[in-house]
Amino acid sequence: MSKVFALASVVIKELYRRKDFYVLFVLTAVITLMLGLAHFFNDPKIFRYLKEICLLLIWVSALVIAVTTTARQIPAERENRTILPLLAKPVTRAQVVIGKFLGCWLAVGAALAVFYLFFIVITGSREGDWPMLNYFQAFGLQWAMSAIVIALVLFGSVVFTSPAENVSICILAVLGILLVGGHLNQAALQQPEPWQTLMYTVYFIIPHLEWYDTRDFVIYNWAVVPWVDWLLAMLYAAVYTAFFLFTTWLVFRRKPLSQ
């Protein structure tokens, strides 16, 4: 595990050295300024709209950081020829996969923590309400969803030929799941066979990332998600993350490092 944590720390340091870290602070400042404008309006709904926009920015920025940071990990090691001395330490390929995943996941978690910290302080000071359980659940579910996304992108990095191709395909896949994944079962009812069976199969195979979007619970100050459902969602994310990581290892262990 010491080797895994060492690899993870390198990934986290890389995030701070690259522009991703500065983009994080710029977006955080933008979110803060947008929320700060709320006191100029008399309509109480305006603040709700601003909360919705800010949470959308958090989701988009976290997704971009997760995908772009993960997509360049293994390809960069191979391109710079650092993967060969790394594996000669000795470090197994399984440790490389887990270390890269852990580093990307912790980096995204740190980014999300900064976003949510600013969001909580500003919204709490404006509304006078501090639904910390809602914030905790929203943060935990989004971070769990990012684990699935990171594991998926890591798998793509050992399958696709270039990081740009991997980023494009994974972002399209994630957006497709978020936007239409939850409606495939209903759309399947309108289709003839064999399309109905095919759509149902896809519906039950894909990871349902839309289940982790609890922004409405924060925006409208609804009651917290039942904790049993919350824990089941976390377990669901852990299962899909483990599956993608295991598949990544299976492909990576047989992949020539010279390619």
Short mmCIF file of the C-alpha atoms (twelve columns), coordinates in Angstrom:
data_MODEL
# 
_entry.id   MODEL 
# 
loop_
_atom_site.group_PDB 
_atom_site.id 
_atom_site.type_symbol 
_atom_site.label_atom_id 
_atom_site.label_alt_id 
_atom_site.label_comp_id 
_atom_site.label_asym_id 
_atom_site.label_seq_id 
_atom_site.Cartn_x 
_atom_site.Cartn_y 
_atom_site.Cartn_z 
_atom_site.pdbx_PDB_model_num 
ATOM 1   C CA . MET A 1   0.000   0.000  0.000   1 
ATOM 2   C CA . SER A 2   2.932   2.369  0.533   1 
ATOM 3   C CA . LYS A 3   3.706   2.131  -3.184  1 
ATOM 4   C CA . VAL A 4   0.067   2.799  -4.051  1 
ATOM 5   C CA . PHE A 5   -0.028  5.905  -1.850  1 
ATOM 6   C CA . ALA A 6   3.274   7.090  -3.308  1 
ATOM 7   C CA . LEU A 7   1.811   6.876  -6.819  1 
ATOM 8   C CA . ALA A 8   -1.344  8.630  -5.641  1 
ATOM 9   C CA . SER A 9   0.644   11.502 -4.118  1 
ATOM 10  C CA . VAL A 10  2.380   12.092 -7.447  1 
ATOM 11  C CA . VAL A 11  -0.987  12.438 -9.172  1 
ATOM 12  C CA . ILE A 12  -2.213  14.926 -6.553  1 
ATOM 13  C CA . LYS A 13  0.949   17.025 -6.872  1 
ATOM 14  C CA . GLU A 14  0.534   17.002 -10.642 1 
ATOM 15  C CA . LEU A 15  -2.937  18.529 -10.307 1 
ATOM 16  C CA . TYR A 16  -1.523  21.447 -8.322  1 
ATOM 17  C CA . ARG A 17  1.243   22.015 -10.872 1 
ATOM 18  C CA . ARG A 18  -1.058  22.051 -13.871 1 
ATOM 19  C CA . LYS A 19  -3.684  24.613 -14.880 1 
ATOM 20  C CA . ASP A 20  -6.476  22.491 -13.418 1 
ATOM 21  C CA . PHE A 21  -5.662  23.809 -9.968  1 
ATOM 22  C CA . TYR A 22  -5.846  27.447 -11.063 1 
ATOM 23  C CA . VAL A 23  -9.054  26.846 -13.002 1 
ATOM 24  C CA . LEU A 24  -10.489 25.449 -9.797  1 
ATOM 25  C CA . PHE A 25  -9.812  28.683 -7.931  1 
ATOM 26  C CA . VAL A 26  -11.119 30.836 -10.778 1 
ATOM 27  C CA . LEU A 27  -14.362 28.861 -10.917 1 
ATOM 28  C CA . THR A 28  -14.675 29.037 -7.148  1 
ATOM 29  C CA . ALA A 29  -14.301 32.814 -7.302  1 
ATOM 30  C CA . VAL A 30  -16.939 33.005 -10.034 1 
ATOM 31  C CA . ILE A 31  -19.339 30.944 -7.940  1 
ATOM 32  C CA . THR A 32  -18.741 33.181 -4.932  1 
ATOM 33  C CA . LEU A 33  -19.340 36.355 -6.942  1 
ATOM 34  C CA . MET A 34  -22.516 34.981 -8.481  1 
ATOM 35  C CA . LEU A 35  -23.919 34.132 -5.079  1 
ATOM 36  C CA . GLY A 36  -22.825 37.505 -3.773  1 
ATOM 37  C CA . LEU A 37  -25.098 39.223 -6.296  1 
ATOM 38  C CA . ALA A 38  -28.152 37.658 -4.714  1 
ATOM 39  C CA . HIS A 39  -28.715 40.562 -2.308  1 
ATOM 40  C CA . PHE A 40  -29.369 42.927 -5.222  1 
ATOM 41  C CA . PHE A 41  -32.676 41.217 -6.057  1 
ATOM 42  C CA . ASN A 42  -35.928 41.283 -4.147  1 
ATOM 43  C CA . ASP A 43  -37.302 38.131 -5.734  1 
ATOM 44  C CA . PRO A 44  -36.551 35.227 -3.365  1 
ATOM 45  C CA . LYS A 45  -36.526 32.822 -6.319  1 
ATOM 46  C CA . ILE A 46  -33.462 34.536 -7.792  1 
ATOM 47  C CA . PHE A 47  -31.244 33.099 -5.089  1 
ATOM 48  C CA . ARG A 48  -32.602 29.630 -5.817  1 
ATOM 49  C CA . TYR A 49  -31.687 30.029 -9.482  1 
ATOM 50  C CA . LEU A 50  -28.192 31.134 -8.531  1 
ATOM 51  C CA . LYS A 51  -27.790 28.087 -6.308  1 
ATOM 52  C CA . GLU A 52  -28.822 25.893 -9.225  1 
ATOM 53  C CA . ILE A 53  -26.291 27.549 -11.538 1 
ATOM 54  C CA . CYS A 54  -23.514 27.240 -8.976  1 
ATOM 55  C CA . LEU A 55  -24.175 23.556 -8.348  1 
ATOM 56  C CA . LEU A 56  -24.209 22.958 -12.103 1 
ATOM 57  C CA . LEU A 57  -20.790 24.628 -12.352 1 
ATOM 58  C CA . ILE A 58  -19.529 22.393 -9.552  1 
ATOM 59  C CA . TRP A 59  -20.742 19.303 -11.394 1 
ATOM 60  C CA . VAL A 60  -19.288 20.382 -14.739 1 
ATOM 61  C CA . SER A 61  -15.916 21.449 -13.324 1 
ATOM 62  C CA . ALA A 62  -15.546 18.273 -11.227 1 
ATOM 63  C CA . LEU A 63  -16.384 16.137 -14.251 1 
ATOM 64  C CA . VAL A 64  -13.851 17.959 -16.433 1 
ATOM 65  C CA . ILE A 65  -11.108 17.679 -13.812 1 
ATOM 66  C CA . ALA A 66  -11.833 13.977 -13.235 1 
ATOM 67  C CA . VAL A 67  -11.795 13.058 -16.930 1 
ATOM 68  C CA . THR A 68  -8.843  15.174 -18.067 1 
ATOM 69  C CA . THR A 69  -6.663  14.333 -15.067 1 
ATOM 70  C CA . THR A 70  -7.280  10.589 -15.364 1 
ATOM 71  C CA . ALA A 71  -7.002  10.351 -19.150 1 
ATOM 72  C CA . ARG A 72  -3.380  11.482 -19.238 1 
ATOM 73  C CA . GLN A 73  -2.004  9.324  -16.409 1 
ATOM 74  C CA . ILE A 74  -0.992  6.014  -18.023 1 
ATOM 75  C CA . PRO A 75  -0.441  7.431  -21.567 1 
ATOM 76  C CA . ALA A 76  1.919   10.072 -20.147 1 
ATOM 77  C CA . GLU A 77  3.908   7.415  -18.282 1 
ATOM 78  C CA . ARG A 78  4.292   5.399  -21.470 1 
ATOM 79  C CA . GLU A 79  5.076   8.385  -23.674 1 
ATOM 80  C CA . ASN A 80  7.755   9.686  -21.288 1 
ATOM 81  C CA . ARG A 81  9.188   6.168  -20.838 1 
ATOM 82  C CA . THR A 82  8.804   6.477  -17.079 1 
ATOM 83  C CA . ILE A 83  6.586   3.408  -16.866 1 
ATOM 84  C CA . LEU A 84  9.568   1.084  -17.431 1 
ATOM 85  C CA . PRO A 85  11.694  2.253  -14.461 1 
ATOM 86  C CA . LEU A 86  8.496   2.527  -12.409 1 
ATOM 87  C CA . LEU A 87  7.679   -1.151 -12.920 1 
ATOM 88  C CA . ALA A 88  11.329  -2.066 -12.257 1 
ATOM 89  C CA . LYS A 89  11.244  -0.757 -8.641  1 
ATOM 90  C CA . PRO A 90  9.397   -3.253 -8.475  1 
ATOM 91  C CA . VAL A 91  5.832   -1.967 -8.756  1 
ATOM 92  C CA . THR A 92  3.184   -4.258 -10.174 1 
ATOM 93  C CA . ARG A 93  0.766   -3.155 -12.860 1 
ATOM 94  C CA . ALA A 94  -2.092  -3.633 -10.424 1 
ATOM 95  C CA . GLN A 95  -0.432  -1.159 -8.040  1 
ATOM 96  C CA . VAL A 96  -0.025  1.316  -10.912 1 
ATOM 97  C CA . VAL A 97  -3.738  1.082  -11.741 1 
ATOM 98  C CA . ILE A 98  -4.853  1.412  -8.115  1 
ATOM 99  C CA . GLY A 99  -2.347  4.187  -7.391  1 
ATOM 100 C CA . LYS A 100 -3.405  6.217  -10.408 1 
ATOM 101 C CA . PHE A 101 -7.060  5.759  -9.531  1 
ATOM 102 C CA . LEU A 102 -6.576  6.691  -5.887  1 
ATOM 103 C CA . GLY A 103 -4.576  9.791  -6.759  1 
ATOM 104 C CA . CYS A 104 -7.164  11.028 -9.263  1 
ATOM 105 C CA . TRP A 105 -10.046 10.274 -6.901  1 
ATOM 106 C CA . LEU A 106 -8.425  12.084 -3.965  1 
ATOM 107 C CA . ALA A 107 -7.551  15.033 -6.225  1 
ATOM 108 C CA . VAL A 108 -11.166 15.318 -7.371  1 
ATOM 109 C CA . GLY A 109 -12.311 14.982 -3.762  1 
ATOM 110 C CA . ALA A 110 -10.059 17.880 -2.730  1 
ATOM 111 C CA . ALA A 111 -11.426 19.981 -5.598  1 
ATOM 112 C CA . LEU A 112 -15.011 19.153 -4.620  1 
ATOM 113 C CA . ALA A 113 -14.262 19.987 -0.985  1 
ATOM 114 C CA . VAL A 114 -13.092 23.479 -1.981  1 
ATOM 115 C CA . PHE A 115 -16.171 24.042 -4.140  1 
ATOM 116 C CA . TYR A 116 -18.598 22.855 -1.498  1 
ATOM 117 C CA . LEU A 117 -16.842 24.798 1.254   1 
ATOM 118 C CA . PHE A 118 -17.312 28.077 -0.599  1 
ATOM 119 C CA . PHE A 119 -20.838 27.107 -1.591  1 
ATOM 120 C CA . ILE A 120 -21.826 26.244 1.974   1 
ATOM 121 C CA . VAL A 121 -20.353 29.424 3.458   1 
ATOM 122 C CA . ILE A 122 -21.986 31.728 0.928   1 
ATOM 123 C CA . THR A 123 -25.413 30.056 0.842   1 
ATOM 124 C CA . GLY A 124 -25.485 29.657 4.603   1 
ATOM 125 C CA . SER A 125 -24.634 33.309 5.209   1 
ATOM 126 C CA . ARG A 126 -27.289 34.463 2.713   1 
ATOM 127 C CA . GLU A 127 -30.122 32.107 3.671   1 
ATOM 128 C CA . GLY A 128 -29.360 31.780 7.358   1 
ATOM 129 C CA . ASP A 129 -29.895 28.032 7.006   1 
ATOM 130 C CA . TRP A 130 -27.185 25.371 7.239   1 
ATOM 131 C CA . PRO A 131 -28.540 21.976 6.051   1 
ATOM 132 C CA . MET A 132 -25.227 20.246 6.606   1 
ATOM 133 C CA . LEU A 133 -26.627 16.746 6.145   1 
ATOM 134 C CA . ASN A 134 -27.884 17.687 2.664   1 
ATOM 135 C CA . TYR A 135 -24.474 19.102 1.800   1 
ATOM 136 C CA . PHE A 136 -22.711 16.027 3.160   1 
ATOM 137 C CA . GLN A 137 -24.926 13.649 1.203   1 
ATOM 138 C CA . ALA A 138 -24.580 15.666 -2.011  1 
ATOM 139 C CA . PHE A 139 -20.795 15.811 -1.643  1 
ATOM 140 C CA . GLY A 140 -20.520 12.105 -0.820  1 
ATOM 141 C CA . LEU A 141 -22.706 10.997 -3.721  1 
ATOM 142 C CA . GLN A 142 -20.925 13.228 -6.225  1 
ATOM 143 C CA . TRP A 143 -17.537 12.001 -5.032  1 
ATOM 144 C CA . ALA A 144 -18.749 8.388  -5.273  1 
ATOM 145 C CA . MET A 145 -19.989 9.035  -8.814  1 
ATOM 146 C CA . SER A 146 -16.598 10.497 -9.708  1 
ATOM 147 C CA . ALA A 147 -15.015 7.198  -8.647  1 
ATOM 148 C CA . ILE A 148 -17.031 5.404  -11.342 1 
ATOM 149 C CA . VAL A 149 -16.093 8.045  -13.922 1 
ATOM 150 C CA . ILE A 150 -12.389 7.932  -13.020 1 
ATOM 151 C CA . ALA A 151 -12.315 4.131  -13.198 1 
ATOM 152 C CA . LEU A 152 -14.085 4.269  -16.569 1 
ATOM 153 C CA . VAL A 153 -11.621 6.821  -17.962 1 
ATOM 154 C CA . LEU A 154 -8.703  4.798  -16.594 1 
ATOM 155 C CA . PHE A 155 -10.036 1.800  -18.505 1 
ATOM 156 C CA . GLY A 156 -10.299 3.968  -21.620 1 
ATOM 157 C CA . SER A 157 -6.671  5.046  -21.226 1 
ATOM 158 C CA . VAL A 158 -5.491  1.465  -21.812 1 
ATOM 159 C CA . VAL A 159 -7.911  0.872  -24.680 1 
ATOM 160 C CA . PHE A 160 -7.932  4.029  -26.811 1 
ATOM 161 C CA . THR A 161 -4.908  5.252  -28.711 1 
ATOM 162 C CA . SER A 162 -4.779  8.861  -27.496 1 
ATOM 163 C CA . PRO A 163 -5.871  10.800 -24.395 1 
ATOM 164 C CA . ALA A 164 -7.924  13.198 -26.542 1 
ATOM 165 C CA . GLU A 165 -9.914  10.309 -27.976 1 
ATOM 166 C CA . ASN A 166 -10.409 8.872  -24.508 1 
ATOM 167 C CA . VAL A 167 -11.583 12.231 -23.105 1 
ATOM 168 C CA . SER A 168 -14.053 12.796 -25.935 1 
ATOM 169 C CA . ILE A 169 -15.579 9.321  -25.792 1 
ATOM 170 C CA . CYS A 170 -15.799 9.211  -21.995 1 
ATOM 171 C CA . ILE A 171 -17.362 12.667 -21.695 1 
ATOM 172 C CA . LEU A 172 -19.954 11.758 -24.331 1 
ATOM 173 C CA . ALA A 173 -20.654 8.477  -22.527 1 
ATOM 174 C CA . VAL A 174 -21.026 10.151 -19.130 1 
ATOM 175 C CA . LEU A 175 -23.233 12.936 -20.481 1 
ATOM 176 C CA . GLY A 176 -25.340 10.384 -22.339 1 
ATOM 177 C CA . ILE A 177 -25.868 8.368  -19.160 1 
ATOM 178 C CA . LEU A 178 -26.690 11.471 -17.112 1 
ATOM 179 C CA . LEU A 179 -29.153 12.844 -19.663 1 
ATOM 180 C CA . VAL A 180 -30.894 9.782  -21.104 1 
ATOM 181 C CA . GLY A 181 -29.667 6.752  -19.156 1 
ATOM 182 C CA . GLY A 182 -32.539 6.831  -16.713 1 
ATOM 183 C CA . HIS A 183 -35.145 6.968  -19.499 1 
ATOM 184 C CA . LEU A 184 -33.974 4.020  -21.587 1 
ATOM 185 C CA . ASN A 185 -36.410 1.607  -19.945 1 
ATOM 186 C CA . GLN A 186 -39.329 3.873  -20.785 1 
ATOM 187 C CA . ALA A 187 -38.089 4.442  -24.327 1 
ATOM 188 C CA . ALA A 188 -37.706 0.686  -24.775 1 
ATOM 189 C CA . LEU A 189 -41.478 0.244  -24.370 1 
ATOM 190 C CA . GLN A 190 -41.993 2.198  -27.585 1 
ATOM 191 C CA . GLN A 191 -39.607 0.047  -29.631 1 
ATOM 192 C CA . PRO A 192 -40.214 -3.216 -31.496 1 
ATOM 193 C CA . GLU A 193 -38.093 -6.299 -30.974 1 
ATOM 194 C CA . PRO A 194 -35.124 -6.789 -30.974 1 
ATOM 195 C CA . TRP A 195 -34.540 -3.085 -30.168 1 
ATOM 196 C CA . GLN A 196 -36.665 -3.311 -27.024 1 
ATOM 197 C CA . THR A 197 -34.549 -6.116 -25.586 1 
ATOM 198 C CA . LEU A 198 -31.352 -4.351 -26.616 1 
ATOM 199 C CA . MET A 199 -32.358 -1.082 -24.919 1 
ATOM 200 C CA . TYR A 200 -33.421 -2.923 -21.773 1 
ATOM 201 C CA . THR A 201 -30.070 -4.721 -21.728 1 
ATOM 202 C CA . VAL A 202 -28.189 -1.441 -22.045 1 
ATOM 203 C CA . TYR A 203 -30.368 0.071  -19.307 1 
ATOM 204 C CA . PHE A 204 -29.442 -2.657 -16.826 1 
ATOM 205 C CA . ILE A 205 -25.744 -2.772 -17.790 1 
ATOM 206 C CA . ILE A 206 -24.752 0.900  -17.686 1 
ATOM 207 C CA . PRO A 207 -23.866 2.558  -14.362 1 
ATOM 208 C CA . HIS A 208 -26.722 4.899  -13.548 1 
ATOM 209 C CA . LEU A 209 -24.814 8.067  -12.739 1 
ATOM 210 C CA . GLU A 210 -28.017 10.115 -12.692 1 
ATOM 211 C CA . TRP A 211 -28.909 8.504  -9.352  1 
ATOM 212 C CA . TYR A 212 -26.127 10.546 -7.746  1 
ATOM 213 C CA . ASP A 213 -27.509 13.917 -8.795  1 
ATOM 214 C CA . THR A 214 -29.129 15.272 -5.620  1 
ATOM 215 C CA . ARG A 215 -28.852 18.954 -6.487  1 
ATOM 216 C CA . ASP A 216 -32.599 19.485 -6.037  1 
ATOM 217 C CA . PHE A 217 -32.318 18.329 -2.417  1 
ATOM 218 C CA . VAL A 218 -29.846 21.167 -1.818  1 
ATOM 219 C CA . ILE A 219 -31.540 23.808 -3.968  1 
ATOM 220 C CA . TYR A 220 -35.021 23.355 -2.478  1 
ATOM 221 C CA . ASN A 221 -33.853 22.375 1.033   1 
ATOM 222 C CA . TRP A 222 -35.676 19.051 0.904   1 
ATOM 223 C CA . ALA A 223 -35.347 16.364 3.542   1 
ATOM 224 C CA . VAL A 224 -32.228 14.248 3.373   1 
ATOM 225 C CA . VAL A 225 -32.060 11.131 1.234   1 
ATOM 226 C CA . PRO A 226 -32.936 8.039  3.310   1 
ATOM 227 C CA . TRP A 227 -29.626 6.811  4.682   1 
ATOM 228 C CA . VAL A 228 -30.243 3.224  3.574   1 
ATOM 229 C CA . ASP A 229 -30.661 4.436  -0.012  1 
ATOM 230 C CA . TRP A 230 -27.575 6.629  0.357   1 
ATOM 231 C CA . LEU A 231 -25.473 3.720  1.555   1 
ATOM 232 C CA . LEU A 232 -26.794 1.459  -1.200  1 
ATOM 233 C CA . ALA A 233 -25.823 4.092  -3.758  1 
ATOM 234 C CA . MET A 234 -22.315 4.178  -2.297  1 
ATOM 235 C CA . LEU A 235 -22.118 0.378  -2.497  1 
ATOM 236 C CA . TYR A 236 -23.381 0.499  -6.087  1 
ATOM 237 C CA . ALA A 237 -20.599 2.955  -6.955  1 
ATOM 238 C CA . ALA A 238 -18.002 0.758  -5.248  1 
ATOM 239 C CA . VAL A 239 -19.089 -2.297 -7.262  1 
ATOM 240 C CA . TYR A 240 -18.894 -0.519 -10.627 1 
ATOM 241 C CA . THR A 241 -15.602 1.135  -9.688  1 
ATOM 242 C CA . ALA A 242 -14.098 -2.237 -8.754  1 
ATOM 243 C CA . PHE A 243 -15.385 -3.744 -12.001 1 
ATOM 244 C CA . PHE A 244 -13.803 -1.046 -14.183 1 
ATOM 245 C CA . LEU A 245 -10.532 -1.180 -12.248 1 
ATOM 246 C CA . PHE A 246 -10.372 -4.959 -12.545 1 
ATOM 247 C CA . THR A 247 -11.081 -4.734 -16.287 1 
ATOM 248 C CA . THR A 248 -8.397  -2.070 -16.616 1 
ATOM 249 C CA . TRP A 249 -5.878  -4.328 -14.905 1 
ATOM 250 C CA . LEU A 250 -6.797  -7.277 -17.135 1 
ATOM 251 C CA . VAL A 251 -6.133  -5.211 -20.275 1 
ATOM 252 C CA . PHE A 252 -3.090  -3.359 -18.908 1 
ATOM 253 C CA . ARG A 253 -1.300  -6.496 -17.694 1 
ATOM 254 C CA . ARG A 254 -1.251  -7.880 -21.256 1 
ATOM 255 C CA . LYS A 255 -0.587  -4.612 -23.045 1 
ATOM 256 C CA . PRO A 256 2.972   -4.096 -24.399 1 
ATOM 257 C CA . LEU A 257 4.530   -1.009 -22.857 1 
ATOM 258 C CA . SER A 258 6.227   -0.060 -26.119 1 
ATOM 259 C CA . GLN A 259 2.902   0.663  -27.825 1 
# 
